[in-house]
Amino acid sequence: MPLKKEKAKYVLENWKLGVHLLFHTYRFGVNNEWWSLWDSMFGLPWYKKINLWQIYDNCQAMKFRAIACKFISSVE
């Protein structure tokens, strides 16, 4: 039960950054802010964002980063 609370807290605190990392937005969610003053170097145009495989890969990369930085635990 505590692991679910830990992950839920992490998601609630960092949902803007998660949207940025999943969809490679230019300004939304960069540095976990609503709008950044500068474009992200990882931003993609909208027609390259609509790719389910890429979104899945980005989701797996986000999970890996969160575990590697010890924001969430790797034990399920």
MDAnalysis code that builds the backbone (N, CA, C; Angstrom):
import MDAnalysis as mda
import numpy as np

u = mda.Universe.empty(228, n_residues=76, atom_resindex=np.repeat(np.arange(76), 3), trajectory=True)
u.add_TopologyAttr("name", ["N", "CA", "C"] * 76)
u.add_TopologyAttr("resid", np.arange(1, 77))
u.add_TopologyAttr("resname", ["MET", "PRO", "LEU", "LYS", "LYS", "GLU", "LYS", "ALA", "LYS", "TYR", "VAL", "LEU", "GLU", "ASN", "TRP", "LYS", "LEU", "GLY", "VAL", "HIS", "LEU", "LEU", "PHE", "HIS", "THR", "TYR", "ARG", "PHE", "GLY", "VAL", "ASN", "ASN", "GLU", "TRP", "TRP", "SER", "LEU", "TRP", "ASP", "SER", "MET", "PHE", "GLY", "LEU", "PRO", "TRP", "TYR", "LYS", "LYS", "ILE", "ASN", "LEU", "TRP", "GLN", "ILE", "TYR", "ASP", "ASN", "CYS", "GLN", "ALA", "MET", "LYS", "PHE", "ARG", "ALA", "ILE", "ALA", "CYS", "LYS", "PHE", "ILE", "SER", "SER", "VAL", "GLU"])
u.atoms.positions = np.array([
    [0.807, -1.213, 0.000],
    [0.000, 0.000, 0.000],
    [0.844, 1.269, 0.000],
    [1.956, 1.343, 0.770],
    [2.739, 2.570, 0.771],
    [3.358, 2.878, -0.585],
    [3.676, 1.838, -1.391],
    [4.265, 2.091, -2.701],
    [3.286, 2.804, -3.618],
    [2.014, 2.451, -3.540],
    [1.015, 3.116, -4.370],
    [0.873, 4.576, -3.964],
    [0.910, 4.841, -2.659],
    [0.836, 6.227, -2.183],
    [2.054, 7.012, -2.629],
    [3.220, 6.370, -2.585],
    [4.472, 7.000, -2.993],
    [4.413, 7.382, -4.473],
    [3.952, 6.455, -5.316],
    [3.860, 6.733, -6.751],
    [2.792, 7.771, -7.047],
    [1.666, 7.707, -6.338],
    [0.600, 8.686, -6.552],
    [1.074, 10.079, -6.177],
    [1.802, 10.195, -5.093],
    [2.333, 11.500, -4.680],
    [3.306, 12.028, -5.732],
    [4.175, 11.166, -6.246],
    [5.137, 11.566, -7.273],
    [4.426, 12.053, -8.531],
    [3.390, 11.326, -8.947],
    [2.650, 11.702, -10.152],
    [1.927, 13.033, -9.955],
    [1.301, 13.223, -8.803],
    [0.590, 14.471, -8.535],
    [1.533, 15.671, -8.489],
    [2.727, 15.487, -7.976],
    [3.682, 16.588, -7.888],
    [4.330, 16.908, -9.229],
    [4.433, 15.927, -10.114],
    [5.204, 16.103, -11.343],
    [4.409, 15.826, -12.615],
    [3.093, 15.998, -12.589],
    [2.286, 15.665, -13.761],
    [2.616, 16.563, -14.955],
    [2.963, 17.828, -14.720],
    [3.284, 18.728, -15.838],
    [4.560, 18.274, -16.542],
    [5.557, 17.891, -15.755],
    [6.789, 17.381, -16.336],
    [6.527, 16.068, -17.073],
    [5.640, 15.252, -16.533],
    [5.275, 13.998, -17.205],
    [4.636, 14.237, -18.563],
    [3.738, 15.220, -18.648],
    [3.117, 15.564, -19.941],
    [4.188, 16.021, -20.926],
    [5.121, 16.838, -20.435],
    [6.210, 17.311, -21.303],
    [7.058, 16.148, -21.814],
    [7.401, 15.218, -20.935],
    [8.242, 14.096, -21.339],
    [7.505, 13.100, -22.228],
    [6.207, 12.917, -22.006],
    [5.436, 11.986, -22.845],
    [5.221, 12.527, -24.252],
    [4.848, 13.796, -24.335],
    [4.444, 14.354, -25.627],
    [5.473, 15.300, -26.236],
    [6.617, 15.463, -25.601],
    [7.692, 16.331, -26.108],
    [7.174, 17.726, -26.457],
    [6.524, 18.366, -25.501],
    [6.010, 19.714, -25.730],
    [7.165, 20.707, -25.781],
    [6.932, 21.840, -26.445],
    [7.966, 22.855, -26.548],
    [8.107, 23.664, -25.263],
    [6.994, 24.069, -24.662],
    [7.068, 24.939, -23.488],
    [6.256, 24.455, -22.305],
    [5.172, 23.749, -22.530],
    [4.328, 23.309, -21.417],
    [5.045, 22.253, -20.596],
    [5.123, 22.469, -19.295],
    [5.692, 21.478, -18.394],
    [7.196, 21.424, -18.355],
    [7.882, 22.274, -19.130],
    [9.338, 22.274, -19.105],
    [9.771, 22.744, -17.722],
    [10.668, 22.004, -17.083],
    [11.115, 22.271, -15.707],
    [9.944, 22.247, -14.730],
    [8.896, 21.510, -15.057],
    [7.716, 21.339, -14.214],
    [6.990, 22.669, -13.969],
    [7.106, 23.618, -14.890],
    [6.388, 24.887, -14.815],
    [5.244, 24.854, -15.821],
    [4.275, 25.751, -15.662],
    [3.177, 25.806, -16.628],
    [3.706, 26.159, -18.005],
    [4.404, 27.284, -18.108],
    [4.966, 27.718, -19.382],
    [6.372, 28.193, -19.129],
    [7.302, 27.680, -19.883],
    [8.691, 28.093, -19.768],
    [8.938, 29.271, -20.703],
    [9.918, 30.072, -20.395],
    [10.273, 31.194, -21.270],
    [11.043, 30.725, -22.496],
    [11.650, 29.546, -22.410],
    [12.449, 29.041, -23.512],
    [11.908, 27.698, -23.986],
    [12.074, 27.443, -25.268],
    [11.653, 26.163, -25.835],
    [12.551, 25.039, -25.330],
    [11.977, 23.869, -25.223],
    [12.751, 22.687, -24.881],
    [13.465, 22.175, -26.124],
    [14.682, 21.693, -25.942],
    [15.407, 21.135, -27.089],
    [14.835, 19.781, -27.497],
    [13.942, 19.227, -26.674],
    [13.322, 17.945, -26.984],
    [11.923, 18.093, -27.565],
    [11.479, 19.327, -27.800],
    [10.139, 19.556, -28.324],
    [9.987, 19.034, -29.749],
    [8.815, 18.492, -30.038],
    [8.529, 17.966, -31.370],
    [7.284, 18.638, -31.932],
    [7.168, 18.744, -33.260],
    [5.919, 19.254, -33.838],
    [4.774, 18.266, -33.591],
    [3.544, 18.744, -33.669],
    [2.374, 17.925, -33.309],
    [2.270, 16.660, -34.137],
    [2.644, 16.698, -35.422],
    [2.473, 15.513, -36.268],
    [3.473, 14.409, -35.925],
    [4.533, 14.723, -35.216],
    [5.465, 13.684, -34.769],
    [5.111, 13.164, -33.386],
    [4.200, 13.843, -32.676],
    [3.805, 13.415, -31.334],
    [2.782, 12.294, -31.373],
    [2.029, 12.185, -32.462],
    [0.949, 11.207, -32.545],
    [1.520, 9.872, -33.028],
    [2.199, 9.205, -32.125],
    [2.818, 7.929, -32.414],
    [2.746, 7.114, -31.126],
    [1.880, 6.119, -31.093],
    [1.647, 5.371, -29.863],
    [2.891, 4.652, -29.362],
    [3.707, 4.148, -30.276],
    [4.916, 3.452, -29.854],
    [5.878, 4.414, -29.162],
    [6.012, 5.623, -29.698],
    [6.888, 6.611, -29.099],
    [6.381, 7.031, -27.721],
    [5.062, 7.188, -27.572],
    [4.489, 7.533, -26.276],
    [4.754, 6.410, -25.268],
    [4.635, 5.151, -25.699],
    [4.942, 4.019, -24.821],
    [6.412, 4.040, -24.400],
    [7.309, 4.262, -25.358],
    [8.740, 4.344, -25.034],
    [9.033, 5.484, -24.061],
    [8.376, 6.625, -24.283],
    [8.581, 7.770, -23.398],
    [8.090, 7.461, -21.991],
    [6.994, 6.730, -21.887],
    [6.450, 6.340, -20.580],
    [7.438, 5.417, -19.850],
    [8.018, 4.471, -20.569],
    [9.006, 3.573, -19.967],
    [10.253, 4.345, -19.545],
    [10.666, 5.318, -20.354],
    [11.836, 6.132, -20.010],
    [11.567, 6.984, -18.776],
    [10.339, 7.515, -18.658],
    [9.987, 8.292, -17.473],
    [10.069, 7.433, -16.219],
    [9.558, 6.208, -16.307],
    [9.600, 5.294, -15.162],
    [11.049, 4.982, -14.794],
    [11.881, 4.739, -15.794],
    [13.298, 4.453, -15.545],
    [13.979, 5.640, -14.856],
    [13.711, 6.863, -15.352],
    [14.318, 8.054, -14.743],
    [13.880, 8.219, -13.291],
    [12.601, 8.011, -13.037],
    [12.078, 8.175, -11.675],
    [12.711, 7.159, -10.723],
    [12.919, 5.941, -11.194],
    [13.546, 4.907, -10.356],
    [15.039, 5.200, -10.192],
    [15.715, 5.599, -11.276],
    [17.154, 5.870, -11.223],
    [17.469, 7.043, -10.300],
    [16.602, 8.035, -10.274],
    [16.820, 9.208, -9.411],
    [16.274, 8.977, -8.009],
    [15.757, 7.777, -7.771],
    [15.223, 7.372, -6.465],
    [14.027, 8.215, -6.016],
    [13.226, 8.676, -6.993],
    [11.983, 9.359, -6.661],
    [10.897, 8.353, -6.295],
    [10.946, 7.187, -6.948],
    [10.043, 6.091, -6.603],
    [10.872, 4.821, -6.479],
    [10.345, 3.827, -5.805],
    [11.085, 2.595, -5.614],
    [10.845, 1.655, -6.790],
    [11.783, 0.762, -7.040],
    [11.669, -0.161, -8.172],
    [10.847, -1.385, -7.835],
    [10.528, -1.600, -6.582],
    [9.748, -2.763, -6.146],
    [8.283, -2.503, -6.432],
    [7.647, -3.455, -7.102],
    [6.207, -3.284, -7.425],
    [5.368, -3.837, -6.335],
])
